[in-house]
C-alpha cells in the first residue's frame, strides 16, 4: 500500500469518526451514524474528484472507503457512550483528518494537473468540505463561522506539501511537512485559540456630508 493511499484511508476514517461522533451528540440511530460517517468521510474527496473531472469518484472505484466509513460508524455507535468528552475528541480527530487530507488532496491535484495553485486549492477543499457538510447536516455552527483558524490550516498544509514536493523532496518528507504544518496550526488554534485578524466595520460619513462633497 502506497503512502498516499494510506493517508487517504486514514483521512476518510478520521473524518468518518467525527461524523459518527456528531451523530452521537444528536442521539441518532445506527442509520444516522452510518449516514453521518459516510457523508463526512467521503464528502471532501468527492468534491475534489468532481472538480478535477475524475469520474467515477474515488469511492465508486474503490468501495473500501465506504466499508471504512461503515465500520467506523458501527464501532462508534457501540462505543461512543463511553467517550464522555466526545466533543473534544471530535475536534482533535477533525484536526488530524484535516492535516492528512490537506496533503492527500494536494497530492492528487498536483499529480493530475501539475499546477501548484490547483494543488493547494484541491488540498484545502478536500480537507474542509467534509467538516462543512457534517456541521450543516447536524445543524451546528459551521466551522467557517468559528473564530479560530481552520481553513487556513488546511491551506497552509497543502501549500507546505506542494512547495516541498516541487523542491524535489521525497514523498514521505513532503507529506510530513504538509501534515505537520496543518496540524500545528489547527492544534494551536484549538489549544491556544489562535485566530486571524477579523474585519472591523468603520462608521461611514454622514449622508449630508457626502452629498455636499459631491456638489463641490
Buried (B, 14 or more C-beta within 10 A) or exposed (E): EEBBEEBBBBBBBBBBBBBBBBBBBEEBEEEBBBBBBBBBBBBBBBBBBEBBEBEEBBBEEEEBBBEBBBBBBBBBBEEBEEBEEBEEBBBBBBBBBBBBBBBBBBBBBBEBBEEBEBBBBBBBBBBBBBBBBBBBBBEEEEBEEEEBBBBBBBBBBBBBBBBBBEEEBEBEBBBBBBBBBBBBBBBBBBEEEBEEEEEEEEEEEEEEEEEEEEEE
